[in-house]
Amino acid sequence: MLIDFFKRAAFLFLSLFIFTAACSKSPGGDGTGEVLGVVSVVVTLDALFEVASVIGGDRVSVRNVVPDGAEVHHFEPSARDLAFLSSADVFLMCGLGLEPWAAGALDSAGNGGLIVGDVSLGIEPIFVSGGEFESDGGAFQGPGGAGYDPHIWLSLNCAAVIAENVRDVFIIADPDGVEYFSSNCDAFVSRLGELFVDYDDRFSLLDNRTLVTGHAVFAYLCRDFGLFQNSIEGVFEDGEPSARSLAELIDFCRVGNITAILAERLSSPLVVETLAAECGAEVLVIYTMESAEDGLSFLERMEHNLAVIHSALRG
């Protein structure tokens, strides 16, 4: 896509511009295995915290600027948050409109040497308009909103691209760590690939291809496996549905013999429970990875989600 070309070009230009300054901050060893310096990294959600920590290892120090339980899209950085940005080496963001506050925060932080990494680079975005996904990975959703679906980190294929983008940013910030970052990234991407092969085989054996969720967050994962999703809330968390929309969703679940509703903690619990009760389905918990959840790693939560989705579709 043309927009991706310009984003990539801008990213490469930024990389070249800050390369010299970044080299002067690079961590290095003293022959004993001790890291003499650490790249300071600020991220915007827990999924990025997890990926950055895995790939960066002991060569980076990672801080999530958005506190657990806060909504990333509507977050407002405090003076303390801006202070962290003003002294950080790297800022990792999801992009695709998830962090509309980021540009203003970066401007206020005034950190001319900060490396800004948009981890959505290279991912084909799904545009949501008029209540429907304009993509192969999802036919319909709950009410409203328009814009790019930002939930890329919940897809195995997208997570691999995110990991590679994080690796590339870290190499810019710390060129001496190229082999270290690359090795960690390769191991992480390999595990994602194993999960994809495993669940691609499992999903291919199922007749039911439609999952029902509290919040429409799985369009990219659906695109991975040729699945579809219907939901109570749309991509942009539009609030509780109207009585008519809920009635239509109840009919959909009854006709489709939906036996499980997937819901995260932040979706409308009463509406989810009402829907499940009306269509005789059970509620299964999935992870959104925007905040830390149950002390589980990124891969553990990804595998949990895949297992739950498979169980829901199998009935």
Steps between C-alpha positions, in 0.01 A plus 500: 500500500616853422450617859725219625771607252505855636493378862793270433691778322440736791614234745823439307568872481454531876727202553781657300451835672547361850749224425807691618341611826366150564844345461638717775238358740558136408545248780814292481672218683821520700602140433326364811152482348384806692299757305655840554199698382130442441273636227202673665176400327149641549198312361124559490341166589588174669529299178782731388656483846509120470641492147758770573612321817540166320697644209698757698584274794762647731608758242184707551291643782130514412225714653132499405385862515129399512407357843321166530125540465524830310356524149789554258302703246380757755816516710630843602872510590591665828800726561681195640427305181641784290810499719555132418459573130742792521780270620414179312693359205211320327122548485297208361139556397239284332391763249185474284340772712517312831702777668361835376673670794848382400592781259419768756680314777813457291495867408463600866777263607743683272734202460675560168700177522202274570456210259129459426394157376154437352469121525213486248741564210469223242159379623203536264247690713132411521275800451166506681222711351124499531497209744683256271859389460648581159724194504498126438526442874160585640159556348316703761516647847300686761411872478694768347815698447739538210877477472779244511460209737810527724484154666790359301681343796228234541593340166786251470606628159482863607685424824789365293519828305478697825792300641712566191421872516602507868823317413581754228442795733719346770780442250487870412518592868768243582691382189731283712199288598405398146573129546339494846179672386483295182539172687230590750268614222557183296413280799185700573384502137574127473269430793228713340544298182464172687176620657371609161565161338343318795179706506471536124469122491249499787280776360499342153314198641210706640171567323417803716716798401323780692583613851296741711686745724426772750731742317605472134873452551579190295472617137873449434500158664191413294690604190782264600272199503204587276262549793228758561384692804179660621499712814307698758735800486675621189871552443486842660306398814184686415321403819205273563290408194143610447219261588452433129869423442509266798184322381656451157816361657296262718321375187833463324637288785189283515486437126875437484492274806768710670600322821758743640545878523858628526539793737779695663471667836450849359205417274142554619462208746124528553432511127730203439328301774157596361597391150644172626192424709259580216673269252606229746873566460783513751736795547869429437772745606754621246795739539539831318862556618452874532581465872682232699270204560529215753879516500513332157746571220406608149539149360309343788206734445515454124486123539216534752298713256551254216396207716188684621402607147545143376288369786226757429489413130506127563197529730 
